[in-house]
């Protein structure tokens, strides 16, 4: 389907350059970009952090060690000294 879309000049130039660098036509590049944008719109907006859930699991032991240090330090603090 053909359509007319108004784009800011700078955005148009950047898209044209990137398409050329990838060896694509502007039409191919814009079709791909729009498809990617529509696909990402399907993801639930309520919990964007879930995309990264579990990505730091290799740091679990280090996080537990740091949490233990923080807990020890908080136990040393005298609440009377806060005022």
GIPE-V382969 format. One record per residue. N is the residue number from 1. RES is the residue in one small letter. SS is DSSP state (h for helix, s for strand, l for the rest). Layout:
# GIPE-V382969
((N,RES,SS) (N,RES,SS))
This chain:
# GIPE-V382969
((1,x,l) (2,x,l) (3,x,l) (4,x,l) (5,x,l) (6,x,l) (7,x,l) (8,x,l) (9,x,h) (10,x,h) (11,x,h) (12,x,h) (13,x,h) (14,x,h) (15,x,h) (16,x,h) (17,x,h) (18,x,h) (19,x,h) (20,x,h) (21,x,h) (22,x,l) (23,x,l) (24,x,l) (25,x,l) (26,x,h) (27,x,h) (28,x,h) (29,x,h) (30,x,h) (31,x,h) (32,x,h) (33,x,h) (34,x,h) (35,x,h) (36,x,h) (37,x,h) (38,x,h) (39,x,h) (40,x,h) (41,x,h) (42,x,l) (43,x,l) (44,x,l) (45,x,l) (46,x,l) (47,x,l) (48,x,h) (49,x,h) (50,x,h) (51,x,h) (52,x,h) (53,x,l) (54,x,l) (55,x,l) (56,x,l) (57,x,h) (58,x,h) (59,x,h) (60,x,h) (61,x,h) (62,x,h) (63,x,h) (64,x,h) (65,x,h) (66,x,h) (67,x,h) (68,x,h) (69,x,h) (70,x,h) (71,x,h) (72,x,h) (73,x,h) (74,x,h) (75,x,h) (76,x,h) (77,x,l) (78,x,l) (79,x,h) (80,x,h) (81,x,h) (82,x,h) (83,x,l))
